[in-house]
């Protein structure tokens, strides 16, 4: 089967029904970026790191374009974002059919733009995922389906973190995520670390121990 997004994998120590972790990199990056975490994550995880569909110049990829006007105001290409959201949702189904994984134990791990998409996928297609690790991103409500049903979310669990001095995505945007999730009665934990737009070692150990308890 030809999966709809280029990706790299790290097989699980389990021969079947492995918990699946899918990685969504940030704007201007590629599938190798978050994959560096793989060797430090539990060996029973089957890990897939995807490449976003829109190539950028001179290198890197995006899940959707970010446009700037003459005043340097920026806005997201929502149509592209929704296309990518649906591509990831389709990819999850295909990956669960293609690889020896447990379709009821899928974790999405995103960074920055990949986190924005991970929120969009989980909140629009909650039946496809279980755990979401949302690093340095925020909930973009215009990328979600219209009728959010809290009943469908009872199994979801989010780990959200952000750098308190993030110069790319303001921490105030990230702080709205737990409020949004609480309103839908979705389990979540939120942490801040004294760094910019990145993942501090302490942040990584924190998310790893959160994940170990849930796979």
C-alpha positions in Angstrom: 0.0 0.0 0.0 1.3 3.5 -0.8 0.8 5.7 2.2 -0.1 9.3 1.3 2.8 11.0 3.2 6.5 10.3 3.0 7.7 8.9 6.3 10.4 7.0 8.2 9.8 4.3 10.8 11.4 2.7 13.8 10.0 -0.8 14.4 8.7 -1.9 17.7 10.2 -4.7 19.9 6.7 -6.2 19.7 5.8 -8.3 16.7 2.1 -7.3 16.7 -0.3 -4.9 18.3 2.4 -2.4 19.1 1.4 1.1 20.4 1.9 3.5 17.5 3.5 7.0 17.9 3.2 9.3 14.9 5.4 12.4 14.7 4.4 15.7 13.0 7.4 18.1 12.6 7.2 21.9 12.6 7.2 24.5 9.8 10.3 24.4 7.6 11.6 21.1 9.0 11.3 17.5 7.9 10.8 13.9 9.1 14.3 13.6 10.6 13.8 16.4 13.1 11.6 14.8 15.8 12.9 11.3 14.9 16.0 12.1 16.9 13.8 11.4 20.0 13.1 7.9 18.8 16.1 6.2 20.4 15.2 7.6 23.8 11.5 6.4 23.7 10.2 3.1 24.9 11.2 0.2 22.6 7.6 -1.2 22.4 6.5 1.9 20.5 6.3 1.6 16.7 7.4 5.1 15.6 6.5 6.9 12.4 7.8 10.3 11.5 6.0 12.0 8.7 7.1 14.6 6.2 4.7 17.5 5.6 3.3 17.7 2.1 4.3 21.2 1.0 8.0 21.6 0.1 9.6 24.9 0.9 12.6 26.7 -0.7 15.5 26.2 -0.3 14.7 23.2 1.9 12.2 21.9 4.5 8.5 21.3 4.4 5.3 22.8 5.7 1.8 21.5 6.7 0.4 24.7 5.4 1.7 28.1 4.1 2.2 31.0 6.4 1.7 34.2 4.4 2.9 37.8 5.2 1.4 41.0 4.0 3.1 44.3 3.4 2.8 45.2 7.1 4.3 41.9 8.0 1.1 40.6 9.5 0.9 36.9 9.0 -2.0 34.6 8.3 -2.3 30.8 7.9 -3.5 29.1 4.7 -6.5 27.4 6.4 -7.5 25.5 3.2 -4.0 23.9 3.1 -4.2 23.2 6.9 -7.5 21.4 6.6 -6.2 19.4 3.6 -3.2 18.4 5.7 -5.4 17.6 8.7 -7.4 15.2 6.5 -4.2 13.7 5.0 -2.9 12.9 8.5 -6.3 11.3 9.4 -6.1 9.2 6.3 -2.4 8.4 7.0 -3.3 7.1 10.5 -5.8 4.6 9.0 -3.4 3.5 6.3 -0.5 3.1 8.8 -2.7 1.0 11.1 -3.5 -1.3 8.1 0.1 -1.5 6.8 2.1 -1.9 10.1 1.7 -4.4 13.0 0.2 -1.8 15.4 -2.8 -1.4 17.7 -5.2 1.0 16.0 -6.7 1.7 19.5 -3.4 2.9 20.9 -2.3 5.7 18.7 -0.3 8.7 20.0 0.3 11.9 18.0 3.4 13.9 18.8 3.7 17.3 17.3 6.0 20.3 17.5 4.9 23.9 16.6 2.9 23.7 13.3 2.8 19.9 13.7 1.2 20.5 17.1 -1.4 22.8 15.6 -2.3 20.0 13.2 -2.2 17.3 15.9 -4.8 19.3 17.9 -6.9 19.6 14.7 -6.7 15.9 13.9 -7.5 14.8 17.4 -10.4 17.2 17.9 -11.8 16.5 14.4 -11.2 12.7 14.3 -11.1 11.7 17.9 -11.8 8.0 17.1 -8.4 7.7 15.4 -6.2 8.7 18.3 -5.8 8.2 22.0 -2.9 10.4 23.3 -1.6 13.7 22.0 1.7 15.3 22.8 1.4 19.0 21.9 4.8 20.8 22.1 5.1 24.5 21.4 1.8 24.9 19.6 -1.8 26.0 20.1 -5.4 25.2 19.2 -6.4 26.9 15.9 -10.2 26.7 16.1 -10.7 27.5 12.3 -8.9 24.1 11.5 -11.5 22.1 13.5 -14.7 20.5 12.4 -17.8 22.6 13.3 -19.7 20.4 15.7 -17.3 19.4 18.5 -18.9 16.6 20.6 -17.5 16.3 24.0 -18.9 12.7 24.3 -16.5 11.5 21.6 -13.5 12.8 23.5 -13.8 10.9 26.8 -10.8 8.6 25.9 -8.4 11.4 24.7 -5.5 12.6 26.9 -3.3 15.6 26.0 0.2 16.5 27.2 0.8 20.2 26.4 4.0 22.1 26.9 5.4 25.4 25.9 8.5 27.6 26.4 7.7 30.6 28.7 9.9 32.8 26.5 8.9 31.4 23.1 9.5 34.2 20.5 7.7 32.3 17.6 4.4 31.3 19.2 3.5 33.4 22.2 3.0 31.5 25.4 -0.4 33.2 25.9 -1.7 31.3 22.9 -0.6 28.0 24.3 -2.2 28.8 27.7 -5.6 28.9 26.1 -5.3 25.2 25.1 -5.9 23.7 28.5 -8.9 26.0 29.0 -10.3 24.9 25.7 -9.8 21.2 26.5 -11.2 21.6 30.0 -14.4 23.0 28.5 -14.8 19.9 26.5 -14.0 17.8 29.6 -10.8 16.3 27.9 -8.0 15.0 30.1 -4.9 17.2 29.8 -1.8 18.3 31.5 0.0 21.6 30.8 3.6 22.5 31.6 5.9 25.5 30.8 9.6 25.5 30.6 12.0 28.5 30.8 13.1 28.3 27.2 12.2 29.7 23.7 10.8 27.8 20.8 12.1 24.3 21.4 12.1 21.3 23.6 14.3 21.4 26.7 15.8 18.2 28.1 13.5 18.4 31.2 10.5 18.8 28.9 11.5 15.7 27.0 11.9 13.6 30.2 8.5 14.9 31.4 6.7 14.0 28.2 8.4 10.6 28.1 7.3 9.6 31.6 3.8 10.9 30.8 3.7 8.7 27.7 5.2 5.6 29.4 2.2 5.6 31.8 -0.2 5.6 28.9 1.0 3.1 26.4 
